[in-house]
Amino acid sequence: MNTEIQTLLDRPTISVDEAARVLGLGRNSAYEAVRRGEIATKRIGGRIFVLTAPLRRMLDGEAAETPAPLPPPPAHIAA
């Protein structure tokens, strides 16, 4: 694993864009995977944080709990 990816995975959370780089996905594909609940995330305010512990387990091939899909953002944020 290259050092940039290892550095990202050493943090407790990363952005969806950073998770896309780690997984070798495009930005839109990563956000779709988040929406489908395939990538474990935590929403704080209007930001989405990818939890790296479940992401590391997924990359290591362990069966990860399927996280619940994110609820849609409040209407005042979605606009």
C-alpha positions, 0 to 999 in steps of 0.5 A: 500500500502506498504511503499516501493511502496509508497516511489517509487510513491512519486518520479516524475519518477522511473525506468522501473524495479521499475515500474515492482515492483509497478505493480507486473510485471516481468521486461520483461513484464514491458518493453513490456508494455512500448513498447506498450505505456501502461505505460507513460514514458519519454526517455532522452538519452538512459534511460527510465523514468516512470512518476509516476503521470499517474502510480498513476492514473492508480493504482487508477483506473482512466482512463488515457490517453494512452501514445504514444508508445516510438519510437525505440532507435537510431541505435547506441544505439540499438546495 
